[in-house]
Amino acid sequence: MTVERHDVVIVGGGIAGLVAAWALRDRDVVLIEAKDRVGGRIFNKRRDHNWMITGAHFIGGPDSPMGQLAAELGLETIRAEGEMATVWKDGRLVRGGRFETYPFRIPLSLAGRLSLIRTGIRLRLANMRARRYSDDPIRGLDGFDGPAVTVAGHPGLDAETFDKTLGRMHPEVEAIMRTIVNRVTAESHEMSGHFGAALVGNLWAKKTMDRRTILGGLTELTEAIAQRLGNRVMRDAPVEAVVADKDGVTVRAIQGGKEVMIAARYAIVATPAPITRRIVAGLPGDKAAALDAVRYGPYLNMAMLTNEVGPMSYDDIYMVGVIDRSFCMLYNTMNPVRRKGAPRTPGGALVVHSGAHQAAALLKRTDDEIRDIFLKDVYEIFPETRGIVTETWVQRWELGYPYWPPGRLGFQEALARPFGPIHFSGDYVGYASTGPTSQSSFLAAREVRKKLEAA
């Protein structure tokens, strides 16, 4: 059997693997992807001047890793300026203003209002505690022997569940918090207090985020990287084993029914934790145990293409939190192209998102059943969409978003630590959003580059 030889082999063609390969593009690098497309959970389809999204929406600002990468690739980014704090409950759309004003505006009983105020205060205080440790949650280390990425966290909050952090809540408030928490594919009793306070608590924080997307959707970025890497990207080639040996790394994959062997001096494995655990041979006990401890929750998305010819009531809204319906979030993904005073192009695209236990129950249904369930609720929230939905696209993500269970900080170092010539990046190394995920890959590529140059 012929063995291909390279400086570096990247396993996994999601955003993590693509970023690592791009950062090492001046070296002899090859990327192996199991599917026929790259991008992982970045997945959208163009429809003329609109696009349908069933994966990641945002990159950060121009100074973020993804923002810099988009600029380097010559891609146009646009800011999402629509309302992010809109909530739908009991037939009423509450929009505008900050979340801390919602106890006085959302339809609630008196007991529910008081409970939401108490919960908001507790969440705000927990968020302040968490952010003292993790305002910039990803920090790189320069040493060859240290982990490529470490994540700081509040030890007390990390040791408890998020529902304990929030305390006892009125049932109406539990429903509201469930909507927010399910967005990150877990229930409050499954995630740590630090994880919940750091992510969910940002809704109550005054710190604003520069939310941008790419004109045409984030798939424009992943495909641009793949196109420029050219034949260094192997698709439809699931990896069976990654083995460290005295000469570096050997990777065994299957492509077109035939076994392919690749030898490299170094590898960066950028696959989800369960896949990494299965394919990397001979892992140390603490590393294997850490990968086994990573928890993923499912999510389910449905994108909708619409054919309206004029303005819609939701044009200036980007995100709606939906209480007690079949999905927890509704996004108007074409909002970033709606500019005040500019001509409005016809048509649009929406996407609904269901996560955690809510998604797990729906995953048992057929796509047609899911479509009918979701559309019924979409029509209730925005009645003007009835009759204008021309295409739907259901996307299932069983390994959706990796959330942090209590005690996560205890095995963080083992997750990030290299194993001989094998380095690791991806959604489980830090927080699972495009920014931290891509930064973990830049850092892993940096460490590999240092070793190549030293040799």
Secondary structure, DSSP 8 states (H G I E B T S, - for coil): --EEEEEEEEE--BHHHHHHHHHTTTSSEEEE-SSSSSBTT--EEEETTEEEESS---B--TTSHHHHHHHHTT--EEE--SBS-EEEETTEEE-SS-GGGGGGTS---HHHHHHHHHHHHHHHHHHHHHHHHHSS-EEE---SSS-SEEE---HHHHHSBHHHHH----HHHHHHHHHHHHTTTS-TTTSBHHHHHHHGGGGTSS-----EEETT-THHHHHHHHHHHGGGEE-S--EEEEEEETTEEEEEEEETTEEEEEEEEEEEE-S-HHHHHHHBTT--HHHHHHHHH-EEEEEEEEEEEE--SS--TTTTB-EEEESSSS-SEEEETTGGG--TTS---S-EEEEEEEEHHHHHHHTTS-HHHHHHHHHHHHHHH-GGGTTTEEEEEEEEEEEEEEE--TTGGGGHHHHHS-BTTEEE-STTTS-SSHHHHHHHHHHHHHHHHHHHHH-
